[in-house]
Amino acid sequence: MAVKSQAKPSARERLLAAASELFYAEGVHTVGIDRVIEQAGVAKASLYNTFGSKDELVRAYLESRHADTAGRITRALGRYRTPREALLGVFDAQGELFVDPGFRGCAFVSASAESPNDVVEKAAADYRGWVRDLFTGLAREAGAPDPDGLARQLHLLYDGASLSARMDHDPSAAAAARTAATALLDAALGVTGHGGTDTRSIRRLAR
């Protein structure tokens, strides 16, 4: 039986793969269309016929980053048995991103800093909304009395860990953020800490 050859990636797939690599490594503003076309190995007309403009290519790149990151975190959370473990597991999943040799920080922060236009800001808002909703839902399932407030605090830790991992070249930032998240979560739930220490004092500090 003849073996069916693997289908060649479409022009769209090649353009998006090239854009994703170049935009993330060097920046959406720095990388021009010609470099994306050259790396993708397609004609210039293919880019404009497929995406219409660089802005639409940037939109597709950021939407792809969103989908990839959300999928990776969601799959990782399947390892945990309880909402509490899953909520803290978000930081474990984040840490797996940090040890990737190609990690260059948050793609949405970088794009927003370089090219703060409507396309980028919408994509960034969608991604950040997904992260906040993830924390809110897990906090609610874990029994937090104020899941929105706790989610905001956890999101701040999530953002800070990403910044520290990028700027300080410190993948362990996720573990530090997880430790802080544990204290916030235990305080919100009124859990007594190890050694019998009441976490009500931590709750006051967290407000």
HELIX and SHEET records of a PDB file:
HELIX    1   1 ALA A   11  GLU A   26  1                                  16    
HELIX    2   2 ILE A   33  ALA A   40  1                                   8    
HELIX    3   3 LYS A   44  THR A   50  1                                   7    
HELIX    4   4 LYS A   54  LEU A   77  1                                  24    
HELIX    5   5 PRO A   83  PHE A   98  1                                  16    
HELIX    6   6 ALA A  107  GLU A  114  1                                   8    
HELIX    7   7 ASP A  118  ALA A  142  1                                  25    
HELIX    8   8 PRO A  147  MET A  167  1                                  21    
HELIX    9   9 ALA A  173  LEU A  189  1                                  17    
HELIX   10  10 HIS A  194  GLY A  196  5                                   3    
HELIX   11  11 ARG A  200  ALA A  206  1                                   7    
END                                                                             
